[in-house]
């Protein structure tokens, strides 16, 4: 690995997996004003030259390690010759504020992939800029990745993040997919708490991070795949895919939203369909 003086990273773990390498790094984030960890799977094809890259965004309470340990994605990434970059879900460390009640759905582990504007969150909680700008520049400067061929996917809060980032940056991401995404933070308790605290009371500002609202305004038609388990205990109150389905119908957005009978919100669900999601992205990368 070649290091950049301005974008220095430290490798802290490596495991061989399906002929490729599962890596973990640490670095000092200028955007988040704290130290961060992220994980990267490099397929065997990366030994020959730069490979396309998928960014995976995890859900509430996760770190960069949950996906790489539980989803079983390495086998499919190796087969398709794509790298997977998995950032953490929030800033971390001394001085980074957390939910005052230590609740799981806000603060540490719950950055919601937005740029916070309200104190005390705005100093560190800028996960949108971190994932869209800082992290891609960092990994492409230090690893054999082809940043021009990028896709993004995620789960739950991370599905919300992946969809909003792709819809707002169609020139950056060629494809997007999600497992059980929070489809309209404007209209669910998780979203109201997170956006209200990070962005303030003006709900008009929240619309910029709401997939359902962004679809209605989208000028580009990115390839989108969504899987939602019908036995998901968060389905009715928090995820509300019917709102996104209606928005797509209203503006004729050709989004594939699949309902999967019997599947819940867990990584068992993700592992069951992760191969199909990586194959979906590989078509466009």
N, C-alpha and C positions, 0 to 999 in steps of 0.2 A: 504493500500500500504506500502510495506517495502522499506525503503530508504537505499541506499548504501552510506557509508561515502565518497567513492572516486567518485561515480557517482550520486551525489545528484540532485534530481529534485524537483520542487515545483508545486503542483497542483493548478491551478488558476481558473478552472471552471469545473462544472459537471452538466449534464442534463440526466435524465432518457429517454431512447429511445428504443422502441420495447423490453422492458424487460431488456435491457442492460444499459450500461453507456457510454455517450459521454463525454470524458474528454479532458481538455487542460492543458498543462504543460509548464513551463519555465525552462531553465537550462543554465549554462555557458558552451559553447562549447570550448573545448581545440583545436579542429581541425580548427574551423572557427575564433577563437580568438574574440568572441563576445557572447552576450546573444542571445538565440534562443527560439522560441516557436514551439511546435508541438502538434497535436491533436491525440487522440486515441479513437477508439470505441471498447469497450469490450462487447461481446455478453453475454447473460445470462449463457451460458456454462462455462464462465470464473469463475463463482462462485464455480464450482466443481473442477477446476484444470486448468493447462496450456492449451491454445488453439493455433491452428495455426495462423499465422499472414500474412497479406498482407500489403505491403508498397505502398502507393499511392503518385505519384509525379505529382504535378500540373504544369500548363503552365505559360507563360509570364504574369506578373503583379499580379499573385495570391499570397496568403499567405497560411498558413495551414488551414484556415477556409473556403475557398470557397467550397471545395469539400464536407466537412462535412455538410454544410448548404444547398447545392444545388443539390447534386447528388442523394439523396434518397437511399444511400447505406446501411443504418443501418438495414432496414427491412431484406435485403437479407443476410447481415452478421450475423444477429441474427438467421435466419433460418438455415444457414450452420455452425454456431458455429465457425466463424472465426473473429479475431480481425483485425482492419484496423488502421495502423499508417500513419499519414499524416504530413510530415515535411513542413517547409517553403520552398520557392523556391530560397532563397539566404540568405547570411548573412545580418544582419541589425545592426543599431546602430551608435552612434557617432564614427567617425573615419573610418567607412566603406565607401570606395569610391563608387561613383555612376557615371552613364553616364554623361559626362561633359555637354551634351545638354539636360539632363533629359529625354532622349528618353525612351520609354517603353520596348524596345527590348534589353537592355543591362544594366548591373549594378544591382541596387536594384530590386528585383522581377524577375531577369533574370540570375540566376547563371549558367544555362545551364548544371548543373550536371557534371561539369568537375573539375579537379584540375588545377587551374591557375598556370602558371609558370612565368608570366610576371609582373613586377612592374607597378602600385601599387596594382594589383589585387591579387597577390600570397599570401599576408599575410592573407587574409580572404576568398577568393573565392576558397574553396576546397570542394565543395558540393559532389563530387564523394566519397571522403573518409568519409565525414559526413554520407551519406546515407548507404554506404556499410559497414562501420566499426563502427563509433562512436555511431550512433543512435541505431542500433540493440543491441549493447552491453548495452547501457543505458536502453532501454525499457525492455529487457529481464532480467536485474538485478533488476528491480523495479516493474514489472507487471507480471501477470500470463500468460506469452506467451511462446510457444514452438518454440524457434529459429531454431530448426532443420527442422521445417515445415514452410517454408517461400516462398511466391510468391511476385511478384512486378508488378504494372501496373501504367499507367499514361496517361496524355492528352497533346498533342501538344509538347511543349518543354519537358514536363514530360514524354510523350510517348517515345521521343528520349532517355531520361535518363533511363527509365525503360528497354528499349530494349538493350541499350549498357551495362548497369550494369548486366543484366541477361546473355547476350551472353559472357561477360567476366568473369562471376562468376557462371558457371553452377552447381557447387557444393554447392553454397549458396542459389540459388533460384530454386525451383522446376518447376515454370511456370512463364510466363510473358504475359501480354496483354497490348494493347494500343488503345486509341482513337485518331484518326487524328494525328499520330506522325510525327515529322520532320524526314523523312526517310534518308536523306543524307545532313547533315550540310555542307559537302564539296561543295555542289552544290545548295545552296540557299542563299539569302541575309541575313536572320537571322543568319544562321550558319557561313557565312563568316565574319560577323561583330563580333559575339561572340567569335568564335575560334581564329580569327585573333588577337583580343585584349587579350584574356585570355592566349593563347598558343604561340603567336608569328607568324611570317610570314611563317615559314616552313610548307607547307601544308601536308607534309608526316607525321608530328606529329599529325595533325588533324584526320588522318585515324583511330586512336585508339578510337575516339569518334564518329564514323560514322557507323550507323547500317548496311548500305548497304555493306560497306567494311568488317565489322566484320562478317557478314553472309557468305561472300565468303571464309573467313578463319576459320570458326567455325568447330571444331572437334566433338562437342556434338550437339545433336538435341533436344533442349528443346521444350516443348509444347508452341506454340505461337498463340495468337488470336489478330487480328487487325480489328477494325471497322473504316471505313472512309466514312464520309458523302459526297455525290456527289454534294451537294449545298454549300459546304464549300468554302468561298471566298478566302481562302489561298491555296487551293488545287494545282493549277497549278504552282504558283511561289515559294511557300515555302515548301510544304509537299511532293510532288512528289512520291506517293506510287508506281508508275510504275517502278521506279528505284529499289525499294526493291523487287517488284514482279519479275523483270528480274533477279536480283541476286539470288533469291531463285530458279528460274527455271534453272539457269546456274549450280548451285551446288547441285540441287535436295534436297533443304531444305524444309521439309513439313510444311510450315507456312500457317495458315488460314488467308487470307486477304479478308474481306467482304466489298463490296461497298454498301452503304445504300442510296437509292434514296431519294432526297428531304431534307436530313438532313444537317445542317450547322455545324459550329465550336463551338456551344454554349453548355452550361450545359443542355439545353433541349435535345440535342443529347445524351449526356452522361447518363442522367437520363433514357432515353428510353431503353438503352442496359446494364446498370450497373448490373442488376440482372443476365443477361446471362454471363457477365464477372466473377462475383463472383462465379457462379455455375461452370464455366469453371475451375477456380483455385481450387475450393473445391474438384474436382476429384483427384487432385494430392497432396493435403495437408493432 
